[in-house]
């Protein structure tokens, strides 16, 4: 299992989602992708996209205006 970290601070949609898609191509079953963003819309869009792909993902506001999205493959 490998953890892939994405710092998407300061990036607006669709850039964070594109960053996740790039990591998904590199990741293997059992890996975890962790993305941190200051754009709530990005967290919502990523969660919705992962649901469509049947990939487990959660998001949590870890600080005021900062979200962490965890994707488990």
C-alpha positions in Angstrom: 0.0 0.0 0.0 1.3 3.4 -1.0 0.0 6.8 0.1 -0.1 9.4 -2.6 -0.4 13.0 -1.4 -1.8 15.8 -3.5 -1.5 19.4 -2.4 -4.3 21.2 -4.3 -4.3 24.3 -2.1 -5.0 27.4 -4.2 -6.3 25.4 -7.2 -9.9 25.7 -8.3 -12.1 23.2 -10.3 -11.4 21.3 -12.4 -7.7 21.3 -11.5 -7.9 19.2 -8.3 -10.0 16.6 -10.0 -7.5 16.4 -12.9 -4.7 15.9 -10.3 -6.7 13.0 -8.8 -7.3 11.4 -12.2 -3.5 11.5 -12.9 -2.8 9.8 -9.5 -5.5 7.2 -10.2 -3.6 6.2 -13.4 -0.5 5.6 -11.3 -2.0 4.1 -8.2 -2.6 0.4 -7.6 -5.2 -1.6 -5.7 -4.8 -1.0 -2.0 -3.2 2.5 -2.4 -4.6 5.6 -0.8 -4.8 9.0 -2.4 -5.0 12.0 0.0 -5.8 15.4 -1.4 -6.0 18.6 0.6 -7.8 21.6 -0.9 -9.1 25.0 0.2 -11.9 24.9 -2.4 -15.0 23.1 -1.0 -16.4 22.6 -4.5 -13.4 20.5 -5.5 -13.9 18.2 -2.5 -17.6 17.7 -3.4 -16.8 17.1 -7.1 -14.1 14.6 -6.4 -16.4 12.7 -4.0 -19.2 12.6 -6.6 -16.8 11.5 -9.3 -15.4 8.7 -7.1 -19.0 7.5 -6.4 -19.6 7.2 -10.1 -16.5 5.1 -10.5 -17.4 3.0 -7.4 -14.2 4.0 -5.6 -14.4 4.6 -1.8 -13.8 8.3 -0.9 -14.5 10.5 2.1 -14.0 14.2 2.8 -13.6 16.1 6.0 -13.1 19.8 6.8 -9.8 19.5 8.8 -9.5 23.2 9.5 -11.5 26.3 8.8 -11.8 26.2 5.0 -9.4 23.3 4.4 -10.7 19.9 3.2 -9.0 16.5 3.1 -10.3 14.0 0.6 -9.2 10.4 1.2 -9.6 7.9 -1.7 -9.1 4.2 -1.0 -8.4 1.9 -4.0 
